[in-house]
Amino acid sequence: MELKKQIIKNALISVSNKKNIITFTKQLLKKKIKIFTTKNTKNFLKNNNIITNNISKITEYPEILNGKIKTLHPKIFGGILGNRGNDDLKYIKKYNITIIDLVVVNFYPFNTSEKNINIKKNIDIGGPALVRAAAKNYKNTIILVDVLDYDKILLEINNTKGVSIETRLKLAKKAFEYTSNYDYLIFKYFNKKIYNKKNINSKLPNKIYIKYYKKQNLKYGENPNQKAALYVKENKNDKFINSFEQLNGKKLSYNNFYDSHIAYECVNQFSNPSCVIIKHGNPCGASSSNDLVSAYLNAYNSDSISAFGGIIGFNKIITEKLIIKIIKKQFVELIIGPKITKEALNYIKTNNKIKLIICKNYNNNYSKIEFKNVNHYLLVQEKNLQNDQFKNWEVVTKKKPTELEIQYSLFCWKIAKFVKSNAIVYSNKFNIISIGSGQTNRVESVKIANLKYKNNKKKLKLKNQDIIMASDAFFPFRDSIDECIKNNHNISCIIQPGGSIRDKEVIKAADEYNICMIFTKNRIFKH
């Protein structure tokens, strides 16, 4: 017969994490609940003047093999799994089995970040078996695996003289989740050990096991009618995850989080004070300078119209002077950076419309693989991590780039990496001055870049200064080069992957216009 309220007479306690167990055990004893414990738990409680019964009183058998076998006994599991009625009761009486109403267990910690794990010591056997047995029989047995549930159970017992079936079901669900996570950590350890032994590249394994936890609900998805949430990996101690903190503004949306991630990843490519402004997943302005204020102003002037309502990323400490300058210049949706001064934080808090994210432990610690959900499929690829160095590139034209042009080209190329294809980017020194993005043919991207350049030329006071042009993929024909020069005679260097069957034709066009051209030999498409 199922009990509507579980009345507790006997409890079994075996815990590795002793937090809150002293107070909890004392409260159980006050309620005249008989407590059975394993050796280490019993000794810990005894040292705190709490006397309990060793489980050997139930099993009539000692712990053996240095404690590896303590609870694996028919009388223990009979007391946990036995129903309080039907046919089980006659066996419980026949074999003098003590019914166990409450099981309190947590496991030896299994930390996969440790290099050398003692499998004999760190893999719990009896604990998971106890938890699964109690959770399976939740209609008759209460299972506790979370120290945060101790007070909740005590409160329910005090208020209702028992524990409801609804509460027992929730605790059983939590228990199976606990054992599942524990087994998953052990599986990951052995899986990694096998891959390392065979020296297999496990970036794209045969099977992918993913566990993410909801960190927070987001305001909405890409559009207000779409619900959205942020999930993080199972490693709750991850420095990057824990260092991500919103210090001002309203609830983040899906777009806010996505664009701020792009802004921060892009701006952290540079060591000098830098600013990147993102709009709809695309850079619309970027600059590296001597200080963040000038870097911001240069980035803003790249495309001041697109910067309206944008996401601004910085790679150095955000100051009050910088915040004041931004607020005077534009409406900004979100600002992200590694640090902020106290004065700057106090100032930005006077405007709740501006969202502020501080991410302290970036250090290029991003995932090395990317996922994209396509209906019932999961597309997986390695992240496009390239070693962007001139020594890996090839100069293919008669005219050779100067040392400065090489540095400017590298800056322009790094920004182009984050622009949606087809991408054409113009830069002057370490400042982006025009971007043509997201077109279905490269010539149209060039036309857009030229139009923006024409509009920016007077504003940026660009006269005859040399311009760098970056393309995320090869030029299939020379028409893009011709279109570029038609409206922009100041192109001094073009950086592109190369690899077209018409490379010779494209190189010839560059030579005709006395432009140096660099092949990076790596495409940087972004969809």
C-alpha positions in Angstrom: 0.0 0.0 0.0 1.4 3.4 -1.0 1.8 6.0 1.8 0.4 9.5 1.1 2.8 10.8 3.7 6.1 9.1 4.4 6.7 8.8 8.1 10.4 8.4 8.9 11.5 5.9 11.5 14.9 4.8 10.2 17.5 6.7 8.2 20.8 5.7 6.5 23.5 8.4 6.2 26.7 8.0 4.1 28.1 11.3 2.9 31.4 12.5 1.5 30.4 16.1 1.6 29.7 16.7 5.4 28.3 20.2 4.9 25.2 20.8 7.1 25.1 17.2 8.1 25.7 17.9 11.8 22.6 20.1 12.2 20.5 17.9 10.0 21.4 14.7 12.0 20.7 16.5 15.3 17.2 17.4 14.1 16.5 13.9 13.0 17.6 12.5 16.4 15.3 15.0 18.1 12.4 13.4 16.2 13.3 10.0 17.6 14.6 8.8 14.1 17.0 6.0 14.4 20.2 6.7 12.3 22.5 4.2 10.7 25.8 5.4 9.3 28.9 4.1 7.4 32.2 4.2 9.2 33.6 7.6 8.1 30.3 9.4 8.6 29.8 7.8 12.0 33.3 8.9 13.1 32.8 12.4 11.9 29.5 12.7 13.8 31.0 11.1 16.8 33.7 13.7 16.9 30.9 16.3 17.0 29.2 14.5 19.9 26.5 12.8 17.8 26.1 9.1 18.4 24.7 7.0 15.6 24.5 3.2 14.7 27.0 1.6 12.4 25.3 -0.1 9.4 26.9 -3.4 10.6 24.0 -3.5 13.1 21.8 -4.1 10.1 24.1 -6.3 8.0 25.8 -8.1 10.8 28.9 -7.9 8.6 31.9 -5.6 8.9 33.1 -3.1 6.2 35.8 -4.9 4.1 38.5 -4.2 1.6 39.5 -0.9 3.2 36.0 0.4 3.1 35.4 -0.4 -0.6 32.4 -2.6 0.5 30.2 -1.1 3.1 26.6 -1.0 2.1 26.4 -3.7 -0.7 24.3 -6.1 1.3 20.9 -7.7 0.8 19.6 -6.4 4.2 20.5 -2.8 3.3 18.9 -3.0 -0.2 16.0 -5.0 1.1 15.3 -2.2 3.6 15.5 0.4 0.9 13.7 -1.4 -2.0 11.0 -3.2 0.0 7.4 -2.1 -0.3 5.5 -1.5 2.9 2.8 -4.0 1.9 1.9 -6.7 -0.6 4.3 -9.7 -0.8 7.4 -7.8 0.3 6.4 -7.5 3.9 6.5 -11.2 4.5 10.1 -11.4 3.3 11.0 -8.3 5.3 9.7 -10.1 8.5 11.2 -13.5 7.5 14.7 -12.2 7.1 14.5 -9.6 9.8 15.1 -6.7 7.5 15.2 -3.1 8.9 13.0 -0.8 6.8 15.0 2.3 5.8 12.7 5.3 5.2 15.3 7.9 4.5 18.6 7.6 2.6 21.1 10.5 2.7 24.0 10.0 0.4 26.5 12.0 -1.7 29.6 10.6 -3.5 33.3 10.8 -3.4 34.2 13.8 -5.6 35.4 12.9 -9.1 37.3 15.9 -10.5 38.1 15.3 -14.2 40.4 18.4 -14.2 42.9 16.5 -12.0 45.7 14.9 -14.0 46.1 11.7 -11.8 42.8 10.3 -10.5 43.0 7.4 -8.1 40.3 5.2 -9.6 40.1 2.9 -6.6 39.6 5.8 -4.2 37.6 8.3 -6.3 35.0 6.1 -8.1 32.1 5.5 -5.7 30.3 2.2 -6.1 28.0 1.7 -3.1 26.8 5.3 -3.0 25.3 5.4 -6.5 23.7 2.0 -5.9 22.0 3.3 -2.7 20.8 6.4 -4.4 19.4 4.5 -7.4 17.6 2.0 -5.2 16.0 4.7 -3.0 15.0 6.8 -6.0 13.5 3.8 -7.7 11.4 3.1 -4.7 10.5 6.8 -4.1 6.9 5.9 -3.1 8.3 4.2 0.0 11.8 5.7 0.5 13.0 9.3 0.6 16.3 10.0 -1.1 18.5 13.1 -0.3 21.6 13.9 -2.4 21.7 17.7 -2.1 22.7 19.4 1.1 20.4 22.3 0.2 17.4 20.0 0.6 18.1 19.2 4.2 16.3 22.2 5.6 13.4 21.8 3.1 12.7 18.3 4.3 12.9 19.2 7.9 10.5 22.1 7.4 8.0 19.7 5.6 8.3 17.2 8.4 7.7 19.8 11.0 4.7 21.2 9.2 3.0 18.0 8.0 4.5 15.2 10.1 5.8 13.5 7.0 7.1 13.9 3.4 4.6 14.1 0.5 4.6 11.9 -2.5 5.1 15.0 -4.7 8.3 15.9 -2.8 9.6 12.4 -3.0 9.1 12.3 -6.7 11.1 15.6 -7.1 13.9 14.2 -4.9 14.0 11.0 -6.9 14.3 12.9 -10.2 17.2 15.0 -8.6 18.8 11.7 -7.5 18.8 10.1 -10.9 20.2 13.4 -12.4 22.9 13.3 -9.7 23.9 9.7 -10.6 23.7 10.4 -14.3 26.1 13.4 -14.0 28.5 11.4 -11.8 28.6 8.5 -14.3 29.0 11.1 -17.2 32.1 12.5 -15.5 33.6 9.0 -15.1 32.7 8.2 -18.7 34.5 11.4 -19.9 37.6 10.5 -17.9 37.8 7.0 -19.5 36.9 8.2 -22.9 39.7 10.8 -22.8 42.1 8.3 -21.5 41.4 5.9 -24.4 41.7 8.7 -27.0 45.0 10.0 -25.5 46.4 6.5 -25.5 45.6 5.9 -29.2 46.7 9.5 -30.0 43.4 10.1 -31.8 42.4 13.6 -32.8 39.2 13.8 -30.7 38.1 17.3 -31.9 35.5 15.6 -34.0 34.7 12.3 -32.2 32.4 9.5 -33.4 29.9 10.4 -30.7 29.2 13.8 -29.1 27.9 13.9 -25.5 26.7 17.4 -24.6 25.4 18.6 -21.2 24.5 22.2 -20.7 22.7 23.8 -17.7 20.5 26.8 -18.0 22.3 29.8 -16.6 19.6 32.4 -17.2 16.5 33.2 -19.2 17.0 35.8 -21.9 14.5 38.7 -22.6 13.6 37.0 -25.9 15.2 35.4 -29.0 16.1 37.0 -32.3 12.5 38.4 -32.3 10.2 39.2 -29.4 7.9 36.3 -30.2 10.8 33.8 -29.7 11.7 32.5 -26.2 15.4 32.2 -25.4 17.8 31.2 -22.7 21.5 31.0 -22.1 23.0 27.5 -21.3 26.5 26.8 -20.0 28.6 23.6 -20.0 28.5 21.2 -17.1 31.7 22.6 -15.7 30.3 25.1 -13.3 33.8 26.1 -12.1 34.8 27.3 -15.6 36.6 30.6 -15.1 35.3 32.2 -18.3 31.6 31.4 -17.4 32.0 32.6 -13.8 33.8 35.8 -14.9 30.9 36.9 -17.2 28.9 39.5 -15.3 26.2 42.0 -16.2 26.6 45.1 -14.1 24.0 47.4 -15.6 20.9 47.5 -17.8 17.9 45.5 -18.4 17.6 41.8 -19.2 19.8 40.6 -22.1 18.2 39.3 -25.3 19.5 36.6 -27.6 20.9 39.2 -30.0 22.6 41.1 -27.2 24.5 38.0 -26.0 25.4 36.8 -29.5 26.6 40.2 -30.7 28.5 41.0 -27.5 30.3 37.6 -27.8 31.3 38.5 -31.4 32.4 42.0 -30.4 34.6 40.7 -27.5 36.1 37.8 -29.5 37.0 40.2 -32.3 38.4 43.0 -30.2 40.6 40.6 -28.2 42.6 39.7 -31.2 44.5 42.9 -30.6 47.0 43.9 -27.9 46.9 47.7 -28.3 43.8 49.6 -27.0 41.1 48.6 -29.4 37.4 49.1 -30.0 35.0 47.1 -32.2 31.4 48.0 -32.9 29.0 45.2 -33.9 25.5 45.5 -35.5 23.5 42.4 -36.4 26.5 40.1 -36.0 28.7 42.3 -38.3 31.5 44.7 -37.4 30.5 48.2 -38.6 33.5 49.9 -37.1 36.9 49.0 -35.6 40.1 50.7 -34.6 43.4 50.1 -32.6 45.0 53.2 -31.2 47.0 54.6 -28.3 44.0 54.8 -26.0 40.4 53.6 -25.9 38.8 57.0 -26.4 40.6 57.6 -29.7 40.0 54.0 -30.7 36.2 54.4 -30.0 36.0 57.6 -31.9 37.8 56.1 -34.9 35.5 53.0 -34.8 32.4 55.2 -34.5 33.4 57.3 -37.5 33.8 54.1 -39.6 30.0 54.1 -39.9 28.2 56.3 -37.4 24.8 55.5 -38.8 25.2 51.7 -38.3 26.8 52.3 -34.9 23.4 53.6 -33.6 22.1 51.0 -31.2 25.2 48.8 -31.6 27.3 46.6 -29.3 30.6 48.2 -28.4 33.5 45.9 -27.4 36.8 47.0 -25.7 39.9 45.1 -24.8 41.2 47.4 -22.0 39.8 49.0 -18.8 36.7 51.2 -19.4 37.0 54.7 -17.9 34.6 57.4 -17.0 36.0 59.6 -19.7 35.2 56.9 -22.3 31.7 56.3 -21.0 30.9 60.0 -21.2 32.2 60.2 -24.7 30.1 57.3 -25.9 26.9 58.6 -24.3 27.4 62.0 -25.9 28.1 60.5 -29.3 25.4 57.9 -29.7 22.7 55.6 -28.4 24.4 52.3 -27.4 22.6 49.0 -26.7 25.5 47.3 -24.8 29.1 47.8 -23.8 31.4 44.8 -23.1 35.0 44.9 -21.7 37.5 43.2 -19.3 37.3 45.8 -16.5 35.7 49.1 -15.6 36.7 51.8 -13.1 34.5 52.6 -10.1 33.8 56.1 -11.4 32.8 54.8 -14.8 30.5 52.2 -13.3 28.8 54.8 -11.1 28.3 57.0 -14.1 26.9 54.3 -16.4 24.5 53.3 -13.6 22.7 56.6 -14.0 21.4 55.3 -17.4 19.6 51.9 -17.0 19.1 51.7 -20.8 22.8 50.8 -21.4 23.6 47.2 -20.7 27.1 46.6 -19.4 29.0 43.3 -19.4 32.3 42.7 -17.8 34.2 39.5 -18.8 37.5 39.3 -16.8 39.0 35.9 -17.7 38.8 35.9 -21.5 42.4 35.0 -22.6 41.1 33.5 -25.9 39.6 30.7 -23.9 36.8 29.9 -26.4 35.5 26.6 -27.6 37.6 25.0 -30.3 34.6 23.6 -32.1 31.3 25.1 -33.3 27.8 23.7 -33.5 24.9 24.5 -35.7 21.5 22.9 -35.4 19.9 22.1 -38.8 16.5 20.5 -38.3 17.3 17.0 -36.9 21.0 17.3 -37.7 23.9 18.8 -35.8 26.6 20.4 -38.0 30.0 20.5 -36.3 33.2 22.1 -37.4 36.5 23.2 -36.0 36.7 26.9 -35.2 38.5 28.9 -37.8 41.6 29.5 -35.8 44.4 30.6 -38.1 48.0 31.5 -37.4 47.8 35.0 -39.0 51.5 35.7 -39.6 53.2 37.2 -42.6 55.7 34.4 -42.8 52.8 32.1 -43.8 51.6 34.4 -46.6 52.8 35.0 -50.1 53.3 38.3 -51.9 52.2 37.6 -55.5 52.6 41.0 -57.2 55.6 43.0 -58.6 55.0 45.7 -56.0 55.9 44.5 -52.4 54.3 45.8 -49.3 56.1 47.9 -46.8 56.5 46.8 -43.2 53.7 49.2 -42.2 51.4 47.9 -45.0 51.9 44.4 -43.7 50.8 45.4 -40.2 47.9 47.4 -41.6 46.9 44.4 -43.8 47.0 42.0 -40.8 44.6 44.4 -38.9 42.2 44.6 -41.8 42.3 40.8 -42.3 41.5 40.1 -38.7 38.4 42.3 -38.9 37.3 40.7 -42.2 37.3 37.4 -40.4 34.2 38.5 -38.5 32.3 40.0 -41.4 29.6 38.0 -43.0 30.4 36.7 -46.5 30.8 38.0 -49.1 33.0 40.4 -47.2 35.1 43.4 -48.4 36.8 45.6 -45.9 38.7 48.8 -46.3 41.1 50.2 -43.7 43.4 53.1 -43.3 46.3 52.4 -40.9 44.6 50.7 -37.9 41.2 52.0 -38.6 38.3 50.4 -40.5 36.8 53.0 -42.9 34.4 51.0 -45.0 32.8 47.5 -45.1 30.7 45.7 -47.7 29.1 42.6 -46.2 26.6 39.8 -46.7 26.2 40.0 -50.5 25.7 37.1 -52.8 28.4 38.2 -55.1 31.7 39.8 -54.4 31.3 42.7 -56.8 28.2 44.0 -55.0 30.2 43.9 -51.7 32.9 46.0 -53.4 30.3 48.5 -54.6 28.8 48.8 -51.1 32.3 49.3 -49.6 33.1 51.9 -52.3 29.9 53.8 -51.6 30.6 53.9 -47.8 34.2 54.9 -48.5 32.9 57.8 -50.7 30.6 59.0 -47.9 33.4 58.6 -45.3 36.2 60.2 -47.3 35.4 63.8 -46.4 34.3 63.1 -42.9 37.5 61.1 -42.1 39.6 63.7 -44.0 41.0 61.0 -46.2 42.8 62.6 -49.1 45.5 60.6 -50.8 46.2 58.2 -47.9 46.9 54.5 -48.7 44.0 52.1 -48.2 44.2 48.4 -47.5 41.5 46.2 -49.0 40.7 42.7 -47.5 38.5 40.0 -49.1 37.4 37.0 -47.1 37.7 34.7 -50.2 39.5 34.7 -53.5 38.4 36.9 -56.4 36.9 34.7 -59.1 37.4 37.4 -61.7 39.3 40.6 -62.0 36.0 42.6 -62.1 36.1 43.2 -58.3 39.6 44.8 -58.6 38.4 47.0 -61.5 35.3 48.0 -59.7 37.3 48.8 -56.6 39.8 51.1 -58.4 36.9 52.8 -60.4 35.9 54.7 -57.2 38.9 54.3 -55.0 42.2 55.2 -56.4 44.0 55.0 -53.1 44.2 51.3 -52.7 47.8 50.4 -52.0 47.5 46.7 -50.9 45.0 43.9 -51.2 45.0 40.9 -48.9 43.0 37.9 -49.9 43.2 34.0 -49.7 44.0 33.4 -53.3 43.2 30.0 -54.9 41.1 31.0 -57.9 41.6 29.4 -61.3 41.9 33.0 -62.5 44.5 34.1 -59.9 46.9 35.1 -62.7 44.2 37.4 -64.2 43.6 39.0 -60.8 47.3 39.4 -60.1 47.7 41.0 -63.5 45.0 43.6 -62.7 46.8 44.4 -59.4 50.1 44.9 -61.3 48.3 47.2 -63.8 47.1 49.4 -61.0 50.5 49.2 -59.1 48.9 47.6 -56.1 50.7 45.0 -54.0 48.7 41.8 -53.3 49.1 39.3 -50.5 47.8 35.7 -50.5 47.1 34.4 -47.0 46.2 30.9 -48.4 43.3 30.6 -45.9 39.7 31.5 -46.6 37.7 33.1 -43.9 34.0 32.7 -44.9 31.5 33.5 -42.2 27.8 32.6 -42.6 
